Amino acid sequence: MKRTIVAFIILLSNQLFSQKIPFQLLPSGHIVVKATIEGKEGNFIFDTGGGINLFFTDFAKDLKQKTSYNFFTAFRATGERIDVPLFQSEEITFAGTKFKNTPYSTFDMKLDGLNGLISLPMLKDKDFIIDFNKKEIELVPIDPLKNKKSFDIQLSTHADHSIDIFTYIKLNDQYKIQVMLDSGAGNNSFWLSDKLIPLLKIDKEKLKLTERKSEFNEKIMTKYYSGTINSISNEYAHLKDPNVVFVDGLIYEGKTSINWLGNRLGISLKNNKIYVLD
């Protein structure tokens, strides 16, 4: 009888403190999750670099709040300024958990099968695990005493509306820089500031130059210089000869995807840690 009671308590504890949601991993490496916003279900990119939840206009038109005199000014990694209206979701259901009064913005954009971005602010008090092998996100407390394999992250916040995460990495096993960690970039994306080209002793003329229009404002063009460097690394991951892109006007020292850090990553915003669980 005692074993039965213990087993029941463990099962109940798991149900109370662990909530999972499967995700679709696109060929590009983007994580697509389902969430219900004020009773309306949609498909969203799970974006640790998005800063704030962003819902496309076609989806947001059915939400309760139609207009707002509040606004949010954000800057994309390329330095492009974006001014968007600021709203609050009465309720979001994600991974079996309800989140109240979460800030969000809207933008008139259309991407097939997608309704916007889910970002980090609503998870500021919730530890979560991204499992690339099982293709699931789990909301579950992470015990730092049982998970020693971790590295520090730094949070950038704006008036409690947005959260982005950063960490330190090394280039060529020598130069320590701070990079934004951006799951919304897809797999194996490594953007570096063009200011680092001389530091790394790279001949800029030998890099491949492309120019692209902004998805938000076609009048804005950004230059991208593609090439390779010797390595990118942190305490637990080391990539040799990665393809990188030096971005003209990048407002960070660097910005990378997260998949290269591990197959199973635990993220704790309240503890400023990422735990490498696999």
Backbone torsions as a table, in degrees:
resi	resn	phi	psi	omega
1	MET	NA	-43.1	-178.8
2	LYS	-60.5	-41.7	179.0
3	ARG	-63.0	-38.2	179.2
4	THR	-63.5	-42.6	179.6
5	ILE	-64.9	-44.1	179.1
6	VAL	-61.2	-44.8	179.3
7	ALA	-61.3	-39.9	179.7
8	PHE	-65.6	-41.3	179.8
9	ILE	-63.8	-41.4	178.8
10	ILE	-64.0	-44.2	179.3
11	LEU	-62.1	-44.6	-179.9
12	LEU	-64.3	-40.1	179.0
13	SER	-61.8	-43.3	179.2
14	ASN	-62.8	-39.5	-179.6
15	GLN	-67.7	-35.9	-177.2
16	LEU	-75.8	-38.0	-169.5
17	PHE	-108.9	-5.8	-179.6
18	SER	-127.0	120.2	177.5
19	GLN	-127.0	132.2	-176.2
20	LYS	-120.4	152.9	173.3
21	ILE	-143.2	130.7	177.4
22	PRO	-72.1	155.1	173.3
23	PHE	-132.4	157.4	174.7
24	GLN	-95.2	127.0	178.2
25	LEU	-100.8	108.2	-178.1
26	LEU	-69.3	157.5	177.6
27	PRO	-53.4	-28.8	178.7
28	SER	-75.1	-11.9	-177.5
29	GLY	95.0	1.4	178.0
30	HIS	-74.7	140.5	-179.9
31	ILE	-95.1	121.7	-179.8
32	VAL	-113.9	124.1	-177.3
33	VAL	-123.5	160.5	172.8
34	LYS	-98.6	142.8	173.6
35	ALA	-148.0	154.5	178.6
36	THR	-113.1	118.8	-177.5
37	ILE	-107.0	111.7	-179.7
38	GLU	49.3	43.1	176.1
39	GLY	88.7	-4.3	-178.7
40	LYS	-109.7	120.6	-177.8
41	GLU	-84.0	143.9	177.6
42	GLY	-149.9	173.3	177.2
43	ASN	-109.9	130.0	-172.6
44	PHE	-135.8	145.3	169.7
45	ILE	-74.7	128.9	175.7
46	PHE	-83.9	111.5	-164.6
47	ASP	-125.9	102.9	178.3
48	THR	-73.1	-10.3	178.5
49	GLY	-107.0	8.7	-176.9
50	GLY	-79.7	-24.3	178.6
51	GLY	83.1	-49.9	-175.0
52	ILE	-145.3	149.6	174.3
53	ASN	-59.1	135.6	-179.4
54	LEU	-130.6	121.9	-179.9
55	PHE	-112.9	134.7	179.2
56	PHE	-69.7	150.3	-171.4
57	THR	-56.5	-41.3	-178.6
58	ASP	-60.7	-32.0	177.9
59	PHE	-80.9	-43.1	-172.8
60	ALA	-71.2	-19.6	-176.7
61	LYS	-62.7	-21.1	-179.9
62	ASP	-93.4	-0.8	178.9
63	LEU	-81.0	165.1	-169.5
64	LYS	-67.0	-42.1	-176.7
65	GLN	-86.7	115.6	-173.4
66	LYS	-92.1	-36.0	-178.4
67	THR	-135.1	162.2	177.8
68	SER	-154.6	136.9	173.5
69	TYR	-87.8	-8.9	174.4
70	ASN	-79.0	152.8	-179.5
71	PHE	-145.1	164.5	-178.6
72	PHE	-133.1	129.2	177.5
73	THR	-107.7	121.8	-179.5
74	ALA	-122.7	159.6	175.5
75	PHE	-124.3	123.6	176.6
76	ARG	-68.9	166.1	-178.4
77	ALA	-58.0	-28.3	179.8
78	THR	-78.6	-3.9	-178.8
79	GLY	95.8	-5.1	-179.3
80	GLU	-67.0	129.6	179.1
81	ARG	-85.9	136.8	177.8
82	ILE	-130.5	125.3	175.9
83	ASP	-108.0	121.7	-176.6
84	VAL	-133.5	154.1	176.2
85	PRO	-67.8	152.5	-178.4
86	LEU	-115.2	125.8	-179.8
87	PHE	-126.6	177.5	171.7
88	GLN	-131.3	129.3	174.4
89	SER	-76.6	128.5	176.4
90	GLU	-63.9	-40.8	-179.4
91	GLU	-156.1	134.3	172.8
92	ILE	-122.9	132.4	173.5
93	THR	-108.0	120.5	-177.8
94	PHE	-143.3	127.0	-179.1
95	ALA	54.1	41.8	176.8
96	GLY	72.4	10.2	-177.0
97	THR	-120.8	139.7	179.6
98	LYS	-99.4	133.1	178.7
99	PHE	-119.0	131.3	-175.7
100	LYS	-105.2	145.7	169.8
101	ASN	52.3	55.6	-179.7
102	THR	-97.1	128.4	179.6
103	PRO	-67.0	146.1	174.5
104	TYR	-151.3	160.4	174.5
105	SER	-120.7	169.0	176.4
106	THR	-128.0	154.8	176.6
107	PHE	-152.1	143.1	-178.0
108	ASP	-82.7	87.9	-178.9
109	MET	-140.9	149.2	178.4
110	LYS	-127.9	123.2	172.3
111	LEU	-131.0	125.8	-174.8
112	ASP	-52.8	125.9	174.9
113	GLY	77.9	2.5	-177.6
114	LEU	-123.4	147.7	-178.4
115	ASN	-117.8	2.3	178.1
116	GLY	145.6	-155.0	-176.9
117	LEU	-125.8	139.8	169.0
118	ILE	-107.3	125.8	-174.2
119	SER	-119.1	-164.6	-165.1
120	LEU	-87.0	-23.2	-171.1
121	PRO	-52.9	-39.0	-177.3
122	MET	-72.3	-10.5	-179.3
123	LEU	-104.6	15.7	-175.7
124	LYS	-62.2	-27.0	179.6
125	ASP	-110.5	8.8	-177.4
126	LYS	-120.8	117.2	170.4
127	ASP	-67.7	149.1	177.4
128	PHE	-149.4	156.1	-179.1
129	ILE	-120.1	130.0	172.5
130	ILE	-102.9	115.7	-178.3
131	ASP	-109.5	105.7	-177.7
132	PHE	-74.5	-24.3	178.3
133	ASN	-75.4	-48.5	179.9
134	LYS	-83.1	-10.8	-177.9
135	LYS	55.5	59.1	178.3
136	GLU	-150.1	153.1	171.8
137	ILE	-112.7	132.3	-178.0
138	GLU	-121.5	127.5	173.0
139	LEU	-91.5	111.1	-173.1
140	VAL	-157.6	139.9	175.9
141	PRO	-61.3	138.9	178.9
142	ILE	-110.3	121.7	-178.7
143	ASP	-84.0	111.3	-178.6
144	PRO	-65.3	-24.2	179.6
145	LEU	-72.8	-26.2	-179.5
146	LYS	-96.4	-8.6	-177.8
147	ASN	-128.6	86.0	-174.0
148	LYS	-79.5	-20.5	-175.9
149	LYS	-82.7	93.4	-174.5
150	SER	-148.3	163.9	172.5
151	PHE	-140.2	157.9	-174.3
152	ASP	-76.5	146.4	169.1
153	ILE	-125.1	154.8	177.7
154	GLN	-115.8	138.9	-177.8
155	LEU	-102.1	136.7	170.9
156	SER	-114.0	120.6	-177.7
157	THR	-122.9	156.8	177.4
158	HIS	-132.9	102.1	174.3
159	ALA	50.7	34.7	179.5
160	ASP	66.2	10.9	178.6
161	HIS	-94.3	-34.4	-173.4
162	SER	-133.6	154.2	175.6
163	ILE	-139.9	128.6	169.4
164	ASP	-123.9	155.5	-178.8
165	ILE	-120.5	146.5	-177.5
166	PHE	-134.1	160.5	171.6
167	THR	-152.9	172.5	178.4
168	TYR	-101.5	137.9	175.0
169	ILE	-132.4	172.9	176.5
170	LYS	-117.9	140.5	172.9
171	LEU	-103.9	130.8	178.7
172	ASN	54.9	31.9	179.1
173	ASP	57.3	22.7	-172.7
174	GLN	-138.2	-45.3	-171.0
175	TYR	-103.4	118.9	-178.3
176	LYS	-89.2	123.4	178.2
177	ILE	-132.3	160.0	177.3
178	GLN	-101.4	130.5	-177.1
179	VAL	-126.1	147.6	169.5
180	MET	-76.0	142.5	176.9
181	LEU	-102.1	116.8	-165.8
182	ASP	-129.0	94.7	177.1
183	SER	-66.3	-21.4	178.8
184	GLY	-73.1	-3.8	178.4
185	ALA	-85.6	-9.3	-175.9
186	GLY	85.4	-163.6	-176.9
187	ASN	-84.0	144.0	167.6
188	ASN	50.3	45.9	175.5
189	SER	-102.4	124.4	-178.3
190	PHE	-133.5	100.3	175.9
191	TRP	-100.2	134.7	177.3
192	LEU	-127.8	150.7	176.8
193	SER	-64.4	140.2	177.4
194	ASP	-65.9	-14.9	176.2
195	LYS	-66.3	-17.6	-178.2
196	LEU	-85.9	-8.3	-177.7
197	ILE	-59.0	-49.1	178.1
198	PRO	-64.4	-38.0	179.9
199	LEU	-58.5	-39.7	-178.3
200	LEU	-85.8	4.7	176.9
201	LYS	56.0	46.6	179.5
202	ILE	-104.1	136.7	175.4
203	ASP	-78.3	110.6	-175.8
204	LYS	-60.4	-30.5	-178.8
205	GLU	-67.3	-20.5	-179.0
206	LYS	-90.8	-4.7	176.5
207	LEU	-83.6	150.4	178.7
208	LYS	-83.6	122.1	-177.9
209	LEU	-97.9	129.1	170.5
210	THR	-131.2	154.0	176.1
211	GLU	-124.7	134.9	-178.2
212	ARG	-132.1	145.8	174.3
213	LYS	-78.6	149.0	174.7
214	SER	-66.6	142.5	174.6
215	GLU	-70.4	-19.0	-176.8
216	PHE	-98.3	-27.7	-178.2
217	ASN	-150.0	104.4	-174.1
218	GLU	-66.9	-10.4	177.9
219	LYS	-78.7	-14.8	-177.7
220	ILE	-97.8	124.1	178.9
221	MET	-113.9	140.7	177.9
222	THR	-126.0	140.5	177.9
223	LYS	-94.1	134.9	-180.0
224	TYR	-124.2	129.3	-179.2
225	TYR	-113.5	111.8	-174.4
226	SER	-98.0	141.9	177.6
227	GLY	-172.8	-157.4	176.6
228	THR	-132.3	156.9	169.5
229	ILE	-126.4	175.7	-174.4
230	ASN	-68.4	-42.9	-177.9
231	SER	-166.1	158.0	168.9
232	ILE	-130.0	136.1	-174.8
233	SER	-156.7	161.1	163.8
234	ASN	-137.6	-160.4	-175.6
235	GLU	-61.4	-29.5	-170.2
236	TYR	-122.8	-3.5	-178.7
237	ALA	-136.2	142.2	-179.9
238	HIS	-143.5	118.3	178.9
239	LEU	-109.4	129.6	179.1
240	LYS	-99.0	135.6	177.0
241	ASP	52.5	49.0	-179.9
242	PRO	-72.5	149.2	170.6
243	ASN	-76.2	131.6	-178.8
244	VAL	-130.9	162.8	176.5
245	VAL	-128.8	122.1	173.2
246	PHE	-88.9	123.9	-171.7
247	VAL	-109.0	124.9	178.3
248	ASP	-66.2	121.4	177.4
249	GLY	82.6	10.1	178.5
250	LEU	-55.9	132.1	-175.2
251	ILE	-85.9	-3.0	175.4
252	TYR	-117.1	164.1	172.9
253	GLU	-66.2	-31.9	177.0
254	GLY	-166.8	167.5	177.0
255	LYS	-149.0	126.4	-177.1
256	THR	-130.8	160.4	169.2
257	SER	-69.7	179.9	-178.0
258	ILE	-113.5	-13.7	-172.5
259	ASN	-62.7	-28.6	-176.7
260	TRP	-72.0	-13.2	-176.7
261	LEU	-81.8	-18.9	179.7
262	GLY	160.3	159.7	-179.7
263	ASN	-79.9	-20.7	-178.2
264	ARG	-142.1	107.7	-172.6
265	LEU	-116.3	127.8	173.3
266	GLY	-99.2	128.5	-176.9
267	ILE	-118.1	124.9	178.3
268	SER	-123.8	103.4	179.4
269	LEU	-69.5	-34.8	-178.1
270	LYS	-71.2	-24.3	178.0
271	ASN	-103.9	0.6	-179.8
272	ASN	54.0	47.6	-177.3
273	LYS	-138.1	148.9	161.5
274	ILE	-116.4	128.6	-179.5
275	TYR	-103.0	128.3	178.0
276	VAL	-90.9	104.7	-171.8
277	LEU	-97.7	-9.8	177.7
278	ASP	-159.0	NA	NA
